[in-house]
Amino acid sequence: MQIIFNPKKESWSEILKRPTQSFEDIEETVKGIFKEIQQKGDVAVQKYTSLFDGTSFENILVSQEEIDEAVSLVSTELKEAIEVAKNNIYNFHAAQKTEKVEVITTSGVSCWQEKRPIQKVGLYIPGGSAPLFSTVLMLALPAQIAGCKEIVLCTPPNKEGKINSAILYAAQLCGVTKIFKVGGIQAIGALTFGTESIPQVYKIFGPGNQFVTVAKQYATQFGVGIDMPAGPSELLVYADDSANAAFVASDLLSQAEHGKDSQVILVTTDKKILNDVEEEVYKQLKKLPRKEIAQVAIQDSKLIYVETEETALELINEYAPEHFIVCSKNEDFFIDGIANAGSVFIGNNTPESAGDYASGTNHTLPTNGYSKSYSGVNLDSFMKAMTFQKITEEGIQNIGPSIELMADAEGLQAHKNAVSLRLNALKK
């Protein structure tokens, strides 16, 4: 890990740079695959599944028999753990429902807002060395609560052409309507255009590597919405002398093991904590099964010492972390002052893993500084706010003259006429 003492403000952007490839490096690959999927559908999907995942099979749709088999293979203990997480996630997201908002803006003018579900959503679930069945809960449950009619899930198969059993178990538990053995850029392309097998959707959700992130962003050029740019995972911890160094190190490593392009950062005003955390990181790293992956991420990570909490908070808001842990005697200062973060974890007994799995909050969060402008996935992510208005004869007489004047001032005569005709009819 790189240790940095009192970095000058002008160097922050360089110090806090994410270890990711540029958009341009990946965009041409994404464009080529999208074009081929648009033209050839399932044939192109099969081609890139074979190329990238090293497997090929006839039917990319997961059958009911495969789901039933997966359910039988998941242990009772894991099913019970998933049920605990499911209940907490469901309760937190169900509580986010809002009622119709109705206002009489002027006598005779009634305006209201109602939320309606997005009809067709696509969920991308990372597979590979860490099949994230927890992400199924995070995406499918709010989609189910929102009332989405089609919930289509894509996830990469293993070399045998199979999907992780826990992913299939979680999917059938949470109301997913179709599951496909497709990952990477080709999954995002298929959800964008639709193929002979995979339905086209209106919005795509889910985290992924840099290729998936760029593919999602590119999909927006074809009229498909996305939850957010959610790429490689990241965590920033602020810790002072009240923090437990072993706990902090374990949190840093929990994010580092996600992938070689993950990034973890410690910001502190205490040099002893900095040294203790570094020592603990390397001590715990030796025992991790995913040591090779975590080690690469740790090499690109930072331990940053600053003099004051005010400087620390300013630096943290500039970085805009996906996950932010605060372990401080003065935790309220950071809770009240944090402006840019995907999800915040407070105190020594709140590991980031809790949010990843079972506390109830969503773990699909903005990365790469996007928490400055994006929220994490929530119930509203799966809904649209629609506005309605109804105007009576009294209402059009009350606001009509203002509309006429404003339309005339903008030079839009037809707009003015639409009101004038109604007002004249009422006068008669």
C-alpha positions in Angstrom: 0.0 0.0 0.0 1.2 3.5 -0.7 1.6 5.7 2.4 1.0 9.4 1.8 1.5 12.1 4.4 -0.2 15.5 4.2 -0.8 15.5 0.4 -1.1 19.0 -1.1 -4.6 19.8 -2.4 -3.4 20.3 -5.9 -2.2 16.6 -5.9 -5.5 15.1 -4.7 -6.9 14.3 -8.1 -3.7 12.4 -9.0 -3.6 10.6 -5.7 -7.3 9.6 -5.8 -7.3 8.4 -9.4 -9.0 5.1 -9.9 -6.9 2.2 -11.3 -9.2 1.7 -14.4 -8.8 1.8 -18.1 -10.1 4.7 -20.0 -13.5 4.6 -21.8 -11.7 4.9 -25.1 -9.7 1.7 -24.5 -12.9 -0.4 -24.2 -15.4 1.5 -26.3 -14.4 0.1 -29.7 -14.7 -3.5 -28.4 -18.2 -2.7 -27.0 -19.3 -1.1 -30.3 -18.2 -4.0 -32.4 -20.0 -6.6 -30.2 -23.2 -4.5 -30.0 -23.3 -4.1 -33.7 -22.9 -7.9 -34.2 -25.6 -8.7 -31.7 -28.0 -6.1 -33.3 -27.5 -7.9 -36.6 -27.1 -11.6 -35.7 -28.9 -11.9 -32.3 -28.4 -15.3 -30.6 -25.7 -16.4 -33.0 -23.5 -13.4 -31.9 -24.4 -14.0 -28.2 -23.3 -17.7 -28.5 -20.1 -16.6 -30.3 -18.9 -14.3 -27.6 -20.0 -16.6 -24.8 -17.7 -19.2 -26.3 -14.9 -16.7 -26.8 -15.0 -15.0 -23.4 -16.4 -17.7 -21.1 -14.9 -20.7 -22.8 -18.1 -22.7 -23.1 -20.9 -23.3 -25.7 -24.3 -24.9 -25.4 -27.5 -24.9 -27.4 -30.0 -23.3 -25.1 -29.1 -20.1 -23.2 -32.4 -20.0 -21.3 -32.2 -21.7 -17.9 -34.9 -24.4 -17.8 -37.2 -25.1 -14.9 -35.4 -28.5 -14.4 -32.1 -26.6 -13.9 -33.7 -24.3 -11.4 -35.3 -27.2 -9.5 -31.9 -29.0 -9.4 -30.2 -25.8 -8.1 -32.7 -25.5 -5.3 -32.0 -29.0 -4.2 -28.2 -28.4 -4.2 -28.3 -25.3 -1.9 -27.7 -26.3 1.7 -30.4 -25.7 4.3 -28.0 -23.4 6.2 -27.4 -21.2 3.2 -31.1 -21.1 2.4 -31.8 -19.8 5.9 -29.0 -17.2 5.6 -30.5 -16.0 2.3 -33.9 -15.8 3.9 -32.6 -13.5 6.7 -31.0 -11.2 4.1 -34.1 -11.4 1.9 -36.4 -10.3 4.7 -34.2 -7.4 5.7 -33.7 -6.2 2.1 -37.4 -6.6 1.4 -38.4 -4.6 4.6 -36.1 -1.7 3.9 -37.1 -1.4 0.3 -40.8 -1.9 0.9 -40.6 1.0 3.4 -39.5 3.3 0.5 -43.0 3.2 -1.1 -44.6 6.6 -1.4 -48.3 7.6 -1.7 -49.8 9.7 -4.5 -49.0 13.4 -4.1 -51.9 15.6 -5.0 -52.1 19.4 -4.9 -54.7 22.0 -5.9 -52.3 24.6 -7.3 -55.0 27.1 -8.2 -58.8 26.9 -7.7 -59.9 24.5 -10.5 -56.4 23.2 -11.2 -55.6 19.8 -9.8 -52.1 18.3 -10.2 -50.8 15.0 -8.9 -47.9 12.6 -9.1 -48.1 8.8 -9.1 -45.3 6.2 -9.4 -45.6 3.4 -11.9 -43.2 0.4 -12.3 -40.9 0.1 -15.3 -42.5 -2.8 -17.2 -39.3 -4.6 -18.4 -36.0 -4.6 -16.5 -32.8 -6.5 -17.0 -30.6 -7.6 -14.1 -26.9 -8.3 -14.7 -25.4 -10.6 -12.0 -21.6 -11.0 -12.1 -20.4 -14.6 -12.1 -16.9 -16.0 -12.5 -14.7 -16.6 -9.5 -17.2 -14.8 -7.2 -20.9 -15.5 -8.3 -22.8 -12.7 -6.6 -26.1 -14.4 -5.6 -26.5 -11.5 -3.1 -26.9 -9.1 -6.0 -29.9 -11.1 -7.1 -31.6 -10.2 -3.9 -30.5 -6.5 -4.2 -32.0 -6.1 -7.6 -34.9 -8.6 -8.0 -36.5 -7.8 -4.6 -37.0 -4.1 -5.3 -38.1 -4.9 -8.9 -40.7 -7.3 -7.4 -41.9 -4.8 -4.8 -42.2 -2.1 -7.5 -44.3 -4.4 -9.6 -42.1 -4.8 -12.7 -43.9 -7.3 -15.1 -40.7 -8.7 -16.7 -37.6 -9.3 -14.7 -34.9 -10.8 -16.9 -31.7 -11.9 -15.4 -28.4 -12.5 -17.2 -25.3 -14.0 -15.6 -22.2 -15.7 -17.1 -22.0 -19.5 -17.1 -19.0 -21.5 -15.8 -16.9 -23.7 -18.1 -19.5 -26.5 -17.9 -22.2 -24.1 -19.1 -23.9 -24.0 -15.7 -25.0 -21.2 -13.4 -24.1 -21.1 -9.7 -26.9 -22.9 -7.7 -27.3 -20.1 -5.2 -27.9 -17.6 -8.0 -30.7 -19.7 -9.4 -32.1 -20.3 -6.0 -32.2 -16.6 -5.2 -33.7 -15.7 -8.6 -36.6 -18.1 -8.2 -37.1 -16.9 -4.6 -37.4 -13.2 -5.7 -39.7 -13.4 -8.7 -37.3 -13.3 -11.7 -39.2 -14.3 -14.8 -36.4 -15.5 -17.1 -32.8 -16.4 -16.5 -30.1 -16.6 -19.2 -26.6 -18.0 -19.3 -25.0 -14.9 -20.8 -22.5 -12.5 -19.3 -20.2 -9.6 -20.2 -20.7 -7.2 -23.0 -22.8 -9.7 -24.9 -25.4 -9.8 -22.1 -25.8 -6.0 -22.0 -26.0 -5.9 -25.8 -28.7 -8.6 -25.9 -30.8 -6.8 -23.2 -30.4 -3.6 -25.2 -31.6 -4.9 -28.6 -33.4 -8.1 -27.8 -32.6 -11.4 -29.6 -34.5 -14.5 -30.6 -34.2 -15.7 -27.0 -33.5 -12.7 -24.8 -36.2 -10.0 -24.4 -35.3 -6.4 -24.9 -35.7 -4.4 -21.7 -36.3 -0.7 -20.8 -33.6 -0.4 -18.1 -30.5 -2.4 -17.1 -29.3 -2.9 -13.6 -26.3 -4.4 -11.9 -22.6 -4.1 -11.3 -19.8 -5.5 -13.4 -16.2 -5.1 -14.6 -15.0 -2.2 -16.7 -16.3 -3.8 -19.9 -19.8 -4.2 -18.5 -19.8 -0.7 -17.2 -18.8 0.8 -20.6 -21.4 -1.5 -22.3 -24.1 -0.2 -20.0 -23.2 3.4 -20.7 -23.1 2.6 -24.5 -26.6 1.0 -24.2 -28.0 4.4 -23.2 -27.4 5.6 -26.8 -30.0 3.1 -27.9 -32.8 4.4 -25.6 -32.2 1.9 -22.8 -31.9 3.3 -19.3 -29.3 2.1 -16.7 -29.2 2.3 -12.9 -25.8 4.0 -12.8 -22.2 3.6 -13.9 -21.3 0.8 -11.5 -17.8 -0.6 -12.1 -15.0 -2.0 -10.0 -15.6 -1.9 -6.2 -14.1 0.6 -3.9 -14.0 1.5 -0.2 -12.7 4.4 1.8 -12.3 4.2 5.6 -11.8 7.2 7.9 -10.4 6.0 11.2 -9.0 7.8 14.3 -7.5 6.3 17.5 -11.0 5.0 18.5 -10.9 2.5 15.6 -10.0 -1.1 15.8 -7.0 -1.6 13.4 -7.8 -5.3 12.8 -11.4 -4.4 11.9 -10.4 -1.6 9.5 -7.9 -3.9 7.8 -10.5 -6.6 7.4 -12.9 -4.1 5.7 -10.1 -2.9 3.3 -9.4 -6.5 2.4 -13.1 -7.4 2.0 -13.3 -4.9 -0.9 -9.8 -5.7 -2.3 -10.7 -9.4 -2.8 -13.6 -8.4 -5.2 -11.1 -7.9 -8.1 -7.6 -6.8 -9.1 -9.1 -3.4 -10.2 -10.8 -2.7 -6.8 -9.5 0.2 -4.8 -9.3 0.7 -1.0 -8.2 3.8 0.9 -7.6 4.6 4.5 -7.7 8.3 5.5 -6.6 9.1 9.1 -5.5 11.8 11.4 -3.6 9.3 13.6 -0.2 7.9 12.5 -0.3 5.0 14.9 -3.6 3.8 13.4 -2.1 4.1 9.9 0.9 1.9 10.8 -1.3 -0.6 12.7 -3.7 -0.9 9.8 -0.9 -1.5 7.3 0.5 -4.2 9.5 -2.8 -5.9 10.0 -3.6 -5.8 6.2 -0.5 -7.8 5.4 -1.0 -10.1 8.3 -4.6 -10.9 7.3 -3.8 -11.0 3.6 -1.6 -14.1 4.0 -4.5 -16.2 5.1 -7.0 -15.2 2.3 -8.0 -17.8 -0.3 -8.2 -14.9 -2.8 -4.8 -13.6 -1.8 -3.6 -13.2 -5.3 -6.5 -11.0 -6.4 -6.5 -8.9 -3.2 -2.8 -8.4 -3.3 -2.9 -6.7 -6.7 -5.7 -4.4 -5.5 -3.8 -3.6 -2.3 -0.7 -2.5 -4.3 -2.8 0.2 -5.9 -4.4 1.3 -2.7 -3.5 4.2 -0.3 -3.0 5.0 3.3 -3.4 8.8 3.6 -2.5 10.8 6.7 -3.9 14.4 7.1 -3.6 16.8 10.0 -7.3 17.6 10.6 -10.7 16.1 10.4 -11.8 19.0 8.2 -9.1 18.2 5.7 -10.1 14.5 5.8 -13.7 15.2 5.1 -12.9 17.5 2.2 -10.6 14.9 0.7 -13.3 12.2 1.2 -16.0 14.3 -0.5 -13.6 14.9 -3.4 -13.0 11.1 -3.8 -16.7 10.4 -3.5 -16.4 6.7 -2.4 -18.8 3.9 -3.3 -18.6 2.7 0.3 -17.5 4.9 3.2 -16.8 3.6 6.7 -16.3 6.1 9.5 -14.8 5.0 12.8 -14.3 8.2 14.8 -14.9 9.7 18.2 -16.4 12.6 16.3 -18.6 10.4 14.0 -21.4 13.0 13.8 -19.0 15.5 12.1 -18.5 13.0 9.2 -22.1 11.8 9.1 -23.4 15.4 8.8 -20.7 16.5 6.5 -20.5 13.6 4.0 -22.0 14.9 0.7 -20.6 12.3 -1.8 -20.8 8.6 -0.9 -22.9 5.6 -2.1 -23.4 4.0 1.3 -22.1 5.0 4.7 -21.1 2.5 7.5 -20.8 3.9 11.0 -18.7 2.6 13.9 -16.5 -0.3 14.7 -19.3 -2.8 14.6 -20.6 -1.9 11.2 -18.6 -3.8 8.5 -19.1 -3.0 4.9 -20.0 -6.7 4.5 -23.2 -6.1 6.3 -24.4 -3.8 3.5 -23.2 -6.3 0.9 -25.4 -9.0 2.3 -28.0 -8.6 5.0 -28.4 -5.3 6.8 -31.1 -4.3 4.3 -29.6 -1.5 2.4 -28.7 -2.0 -1.3 -25.2 -2.9 -2.4 -25.5 -1.8 -6.0 -23.8 1.6 -5.7 -22.1 4.3 -7.8 -18.4 3.9 -8.2 -15.6 5.9 -9.9 -16.7 9.2 -8.3 -20.3 9.0 -9.6 -21.7 9.2 -6.1 -21.3 13.0 -6.6 -24.3 12.8 -8.9 -25.9 9.3 -8.6 -27.8 7.4 -5.9 -27.4 3.7 -5.2 -30.2 1.4 -6.4 -33.4 1.8 -4.4 -37.1 1.2 -4.9 -37.5 4.4 -7.1 -34.8 3.0 -9.4 -37.5 0.6 -10.7 -40.3 3.1 -11.0 -41.2 6.2 -13.0 -42.8 9.3 -11.5 -45.7 10.3 -13.7 -47.5 13.6 -13.3 -51.2 14.2 -14.0 -53.3 17.4 -14.2 -57.0 18.1 -14.5 -58.4 21.6 -15.1 -62.0 22.7 -14.7 -63.7 25.6 -16.5 -62.9 27.7 -13.5 -59.3 26.5 -13.6 -58.7 27.4 -17.2 -60.2 30.8 -16.6 -57.9 31.3 -13.7 -54.6 30.4 -15.3 -55.5 30.8 -19.0 -54.5 34.5 -19.3 -51.1 33.8 -17.8 -50.5 31.0 -20.3 -51.6 33.2 -23.2 -49.1 36.0 -22.2 -46.3 33.6 -21.7 -46.8 31.7 -24.9 -47.1 35.0 -26.8 -43.8 36.2 -25.3 -42.1 33.0 -26.5 -43.5 33.4 -30.0 -45.5 30.2 -29.8 -48.9 31.2 -31.2 -50.4 27.7 -31.4 -49.7 27.3 -27.7 -51.6 30.5 -27.0 -54.4 29.6 -29.4 -55.0 26.3 -27.5 -55.9 28.3 -24.5 -57.7 31.2 -26.3 -60.1 28.9 -28.0 -61.2 27.5 -24.7 -61.6 30.8 -23.0 -63.6 32.2 -25.9 -65.8 29.2 -25.9 -66.5 29.7 -22.2 -67.4 33.4 -22.8 -70.0 32.4 -25.3 
